[in-house]
Structure formats: C-alpha cells, structure tokens
Amino acid sequence: MDKQITMKIPEGMYRDLREIAKKKGEIHMGKLIRRALDDYIRKNKLKKKKKKII
C-alpha cells in the first residue's frame, strides 16, 4: 500500500522538475517526484551493495 507524504522542496528544484515534466509531456508532478525518489533509492542501494563487495 502506498503511503502519502508531504514535503517541502526548494523553489529552484521545483522549477527544474516543472521543466522536466513539460519535456516529458506534462506528466503529473507527483509521478515525476516519485520516479526521482525511486531512482535515488535504487542508486543508493546499488552503492551500498558495491561497498559490501569491496
């Protein structure tokens, strides 16, 4: 089940996200932020796995 969160983001980051949303075809900001967070989490998990191997 998805959880809903509320967060504040810097104005500059919001503008960047709006630009990306326009380039992607006016996708919903919530979906864009979710994709960015998922990507961030996935990359950090990969970094942790690489550190454990070394």
Summary of the structure (lengths in Angstrom):
residues: 54
radius of gyration: 14.3
end to end distance: 35.2
largest distance: 42.2
contacts: 89
relative contact order: 0.08
helix: 70%
strand: 0%
